[in-house]
Amino acid sequence: MCEISYENKKCFIISLYRSPSQNADEFQNFLKELESILESISTVGNPNLIFVIGDFNAKLSAWKTDDPDTPEGLDISALTSSYGLTQIITEPTHILPNSNTCIDLLFTNQPNIVSESGVYPTLHNHCHHQLIYAKINFKTYFPPPYERLVWHYSRAKVENIRMSLDRINWEREFHDLTIDKQVELFNNHLLNICYNYIPHETITINDKDPPWIDSIVKKKIEEKNFLHKNYLRYGKRRNDLDMVNEACRQLSVLISEKKTAYCNRLSDKLSNHKTSAKAY
């Protein structure tokens, strides 16, 4: 086993081999040793990425569809699943003249950052085991900022909407129209009424920002950055540094308050949803 640090991320790689001649007691000891390693990494290592790789000499139809489910495969799958590990090799890795099975496996807790995985041919003509590999990508790409129309339904003028809909002579409006045209006309009338009686606004969404970072926080960040630029521009004066530190303190308090308020709102929504579900 080795630990690799990359861009402030901890990666643990465990390489192992399980003999196919193990008896029941030896296999249980193998599982206990593997569980002990995974438990140590999870509780002490604080890993960002775990790879468990090697020749397990175990088969499972979930790993390769035409392989049988062996007791060893079922037990290994149960153990790794309990630690959030996913097996990502699905091709034959042990190729013989009369059979091909997937017994060389690769488990990871982060299959979402594996950009490519598979099997390479063996480097030795007399070796039946193929090479397994995985390519990972730690970089997370966010979509560009986009605009979104947000409706404030809690402030809608419901009675005005109802009265506006009642005033429309739908029989006359729909006369001689196909069903598609009727739907289109109804949607246009409804949206026009909603635009008049439901407050709405267009906001810019940036997926890089946590949901509690709103316009107030962004303005405070800009103020802090402006003060820091002045601190550097005017020779790092002590007075300017004090202003920067105070702005940082205020920003930290504001973000903490916004995050707490956001979490409380989510909690209230969940509580109200559960109450409504019970009443229903």
C-alpha positions as CSV (number, residue, x, y, z in Angstrom):
1,M,0.0,0.0,0.0
2,C,1.2,3.5,-0.7
3,E,-0.1,7.0,-0.1
4,I,0.4,9.7,-2.8
5,S,-0.2,13.4,-2.3
6,Y,-1.2,15.4,-5.3
7,E,-2.5,19.0,-5.3
8,N,-3.5,18.7,-1.6
9,K,-5.3,15.5,-2.3
10,K,-4.5,12.2,-0.6
11,C,-4.6,9.1,-2.8
12,F,-4.2,5.6,-1.4
13,I,-3.3,2.6,-3.6
14,I,-3.6,-0.9,-2.3
15,S,-2.1,-3.7,-4.4
16,L,-2.9,-7.3,-3.4
17,Y,-3.0,-10.9,-4.4
18,R,-5.4,-13.6,-3.2
19,S,-4.3,-17.2,-3.8
20,P,-7.0,-19.4,-5.3
21,S,-6.0,-22.3,-3.1
22,Q,-7.1,-20.5,0.1
23,N,-9.3,-22.6,2.4
24,A,-12.4,-21.1,4.2
25,D,-10.4,-19.9,7.2
26,E,-7.6,-18.4,5.2
27,F,-10.2,-16.5,3.0
28,Q,-11.9,-15.1,6.1
29,N,-8.5,-13.9,7.4
30,F,-7.9,-12.3,4.0
31,L,-11.2,-10.4,4.3
32,K,-10.4,-9.3,7.9
33,E,-7.0,-8.0,6.8
34,L,-8.5,-6.1,3.9
35,E,-11.2,-4.7,6.1
36,S,-8.6,-3.6,8.7
37,I,-6.7,-1.7,6.0
38,L,-9.8,0.0,4.6
39,E,-11.0,0.9,8.1
40,S,-7.6,2.5,8.9
41,I,-7.5,4.5,5.7
42,S,-11.1,5.7,6.2
43,T,-10.8,6.8,9.8
44,V,-7.2,8.0,9.9
45,G,-6.0,8.6,6.4
46,N,-8.8,11.0,5.4
47,P,-8.5,9.9,1.7
48,N,-9.7,11.8,-1.4
49,L,-9.2,8.7,-3.6
50,I,-8.8,5.0,-2.9
51,F,-7.7,2.3,-5.4
52,V,-7.7,-1.4,-4.5
53,I,-6.1,-3.3,-7.3
54,G,-4.9,-6.8,-7.8
55,D,-5.6,-10.5,-8.6
56,F,-8.5,-11.5,-6.4
57,N,-9.2,-14.9,-8.0
58,A,-12.9,-14.2,-7.5
59,K,-15.7,-14.0,-10.0
60,L,-19.0,-12.1,-10.0
61,S,-21.6,-11.6,-12.7
62,A,-21.9,-8.0,-11.8
63,W,-18.3,-7.5,-12.8
64,K,-18.5,-9.6,-16.0
65,T,-21.9,-10.7,-17.1
66,D,-21.1,-14.2,-18.2
67,D,-18.9,-15.0,-15.1
68,P,-20.5,-17.1,-12.3
69,D,-21.2,-15.8,-8.8
70,T,-18.6,-17.4,-6.6
71,P,-18.8,-17.2,-2.7
72,E,-15.5,-15.3,-2.7
73,G,-16.8,-12.8,-5.3
74,L,-20.0,-12.2,-3.2
75,D,-18.1,-11.7,0.0
76,I,-15.5,-9.4,-1.6
77,S,-18.2,-7.4,-3.2
78,A,-20.1,-7.0,0.1
79,L,-17.0,-5.9,1.9
80,T,-15.9,-3.3,-0.7
81,S,-19.4,-2.0,-1.1
82,S,-19.7,-1.3,2.6
83,Y,-16.7,1.1,2.2
84,G,-18.2,2.8,-0.9
85,L,-15.9,1.1,-3.4
86,T,-17.0,0.3,-7.0
87,Q,-15.3,-2.3,-9.2
88,I,-14.8,-0.8,-12.7
89,I,-13.1,-3.5,-14.8
90,T,-15.7,-5.4,-16.9
91,E,-13.5,-7.1,-19.5
92,P,-11.7,-10.5,-19.4
93,T,-8.4,-10.3,-17.6
94,H,-7.5,-14.0,-17.3
95,I,-7.5,-15.5,-20.7
96,L,-7.1,-19.3,-21.3
97,P,-7.7,-21.4,-24.4
98,N,-11.0,-22.6,-23.1
99,S,-12.1,-19.7,-20.8
100,N,-11.8,-16.0,-20.1
101,T,-12.7,-14.5,-16.8
102,C,-12.5,-11.2,-14.9
103,I,-10.5,-11.9,-11.8
104,D,-8.0,-9.0,-11.9
105,L,-10.0,-6.2,-10.4
106,L,-9.9,-2.5,-9.6
107,F,-12.0,-0.9,-6.9
108,T,-12.3,2.8,-6.3
109,N,-14.3,5.1,-4.1
110,Q,-14.3,7.8,-6.9
111,P,-15.5,6.2,-10.1
112,N,-16.8,9.6,-11.2
113,I,-13.3,11.0,-11.8
114,V,-12.1,7.9,-13.7
115,S,-12.0,9.2,-17.2
116,E,-11.0,5.9,-18.8
117,S,-10.4,2.3,-17.6
118,G,-9.9,-1.1,-19.2
119,V,-7.5,-3.9,-20.1
120,Y,-4.2,-3.9,-22.0
121,P,-2.7,-7.1,-23.5
122,T,-0.1,-8.9,-21.4
123,L,3.5,-8.0,-22.0
124,H,4.6,-11.7,-21.7
125,N,3.6,-14.4,-24.2
126,H,3.2,-17.0,-21.5
127,C,1.2,-15.0,-19.0
128,H,-2.5,-15.5,-19.0
129,H,-3.2,-12.3,-17.0
130,Q,-3.8,-9.0,-18.8
131,L,-2.9,-5.6,-17.6
132,I,-5.7,-3.4,-16.1
133,Y,-5.5,0.3,-15.9
134,A,-7.5,3.5,-15.0
135,K,-6.9,7.1,-15.9
136,I,-8.2,9.7,-13.4
137,N,-8.8,13.4,-13.8
138,F,-8.9,15.6,-10.6
139,K,-9.9,18.7,-12.5
140,T,-13.6,19.7,-12.2
141,Y,-15.0,21.7,-15.0
142,F,-18.0,23.9,-14.3
143,P,-20.4,25.2,-17.0
144,P,-20.2,28.9,-17.8
145,P,-22.5,31.3,-15.9
146,Y,-26.0,31.3,-17.2
147,E,-29.2,33.4,-16.7
148,R,-32.3,32.0,-15.1
149,L,-35.8,33.4,-14.6
150,V,-36.9,33.0,-11.0
151,W,-40.5,33.3,-10.0
152,H,-41.5,34.4,-6.5
153,Y,-44.8,32.4,-6.1
154,S,-45.2,33.2,-2.5
155,R,-45.9,36.9,-3.5
156,A,-48.2,36.0,-6.4
157,K,-51.6,37.9,-6.6
158,V,-53.7,34.8,-6.9
159,E,-57.1,36.5,-7.0
160,N,-55.9,38.8,-9.9
161,I,-54.7,35.7,-11.8
162,R,-58.0,33.9,-11.3
163,M,-60.1,36.9,-12.3
164,S,-58.0,37.5,-15.5
165,L,-58.5,33.8,-16.5
166,D,-62.2,34.1,-15.8
167,R,-62.5,37.1,-18.1
168,I,-61.2,35.2,-21.2
169,N,-63.9,33.6,-23.4
170,W,-62.1,30.4,-24.0
171,E,-64.9,28.9,-26.2
172,R,-64.5,31.8,-28.6
173,E,-60.7,31.8,-28.4
174,F,-60.4,28.1,-29.2
175,H,-63.0,28.2,-32.0
176,D,-61.7,26.5,-35.2
177,L,-58.2,25.9,-33.7
178,T,-56.4,22.6,-33.7
179,I,-55.5,21.0,-30.4
180,D,-51.9,22.2,-30.8
181,K,-52.9,25.8,-31.5
182,Q,-55.3,25.7,-28.5
183,V,-52.5,24.6,-26.2
184,E,-50.2,27.3,-27.6
185,L,-52.8,30.0,-27.1
186,F,-53.6,28.9,-23.6
187,N,-49.9,28.9,-22.6
188,N,-49.4,32.4,-24.1
189,H,-52.4,33.8,-22.2
190,L,-51.4,32.1,-18.9
191,L,-47.8,33.3,-19.2
192,N,-48.8,36.8,-19.9
193,I,-51.1,36.9,-16.9
194,C,-48.4,35.4,-14.7
195,Y,-45.8,38.0,-15.9
196,N,-48.2,40.7,-14.7
197,Y,-49.2,39.2,-11.3
198,I,-46.2,37.1,-10.1
199,P,-43.0,38.9,-9.1
200,H,-40.1,37.6,-11.1
201,E,-36.5,38.4,-11.8
202,T,-33.6,37.2,-14.0
203,I,-30.6,36.1,-12.0
204,T,-27.1,34.9,-13.1
205,I,-26.2,31.4,-11.9
206,N,-22.6,30.4,-11.4
207,D,-22.1,26.7,-10.5
208,K,-18.8,27.5,-8.9
209,D,-20.5,29.4,-6.1
210,P,-22.1,27.7,-3.2
211,P,-25.9,28.4,-3.0
212,W,-25.5,30.7,0.0
213,I,-23.1,33.1,-1.9
214,D,-25.6,35.7,-3.0
215,S,-25.3,39.3,-4.4
216,I,-24.7,40.7,-0.9
217,V,-21.8,38.4,-0.2
218,K,-20.3,39.0,-3.7
219,K,-20.4,42.7,-3.1
220,K,-18.6,42.2,0.2
221,I,-16.0,40.1,-1.6
222,E,-15.4,42.9,-4.2
223,E,-15.0,45.4,-1.3
224,K,-12.4,43.2,0.4
225,N,-10.5,42.7,-2.9
226,F,-10.5,46.4,-3.6
227,L,-9.0,47.1,-0.1
228,H,-6.4,44.5,-0.7
229,K,-5.4,46.0,-4.0
230,N,-5.0,49.4,-2.3
231,Y,-2.9,47.8,0.4
232,L,-0.5,46.5,-2.2
233,R,-0.6,49.7,-4.4
234,Y,0.2,52.1,-1.6
235,G,3.2,50.3,-0.1
236,K,1.5,47.9,2.4
237,R,0.7,50.6,5.0
238,R,-0.3,49.4,8.4
239,N,-3.6,51.3,8.3
240,D,-4.5,49.7,5.0
241,L,-3.7,46.2,6.4
242,D,-6.0,46.8,9.3
243,M,-8.8,47.7,6.9
244,V,-8.2,44.5,4.9
245,N,-8.2,42.3,8.0
246,E,-11.4,43.9,9.2
247,A,-13.0,43.3,5.8
248,C,-11.9,39.7,5.9
249,R,-13.4,39.3,9.4
250,Q,-16.7,40.8,8.3
251,L,-16.8,38.7,5.2
252,S,-16.2,35.5,7.2
253,V,-19.0,36.3,9.6
254,L,-21.3,37.2,6.7
255,I,-20.6,33.9,4.9
256,S,-21.2,31.9,8.1
257,E,-24.5,33.7,8.7
258,K,-25.6,33.2,5.1
259,K,-24.7,29.5,5.2
260,T,-26.5,28.9,8.5
261,A,-29.6,30.7,7.2
262,Y,-29.5,28.6,4.0
263,C,-29.3,25.4,5.9
264,N,-32.1,26.5,8.2
265,R,-34.4,27.2,5.2
266,L,-33.7,23.8,3.8
267,S,-34.4,22.2,7.2
268,D,-37.7,24.1,7.4
269,K,-38.7,23.0,3.9
270,L,-38.0,19.4,4.7
271,S,-40.0,19.6,8.0
272,N,-42.9,21.2,6.2
273,H,-42.8,18.6,3.5
274,K,-42.8,15.7,6.0
275,T,-45.7,17.4,7.8
276,S,-47.7,17.8,4.6
277,A,-47.0,14.2,3.6
278,K,-48.2,12.9,7.0
279,A,-51.4,15.0,6.7
280,Y,-52.0,13.6,3.2
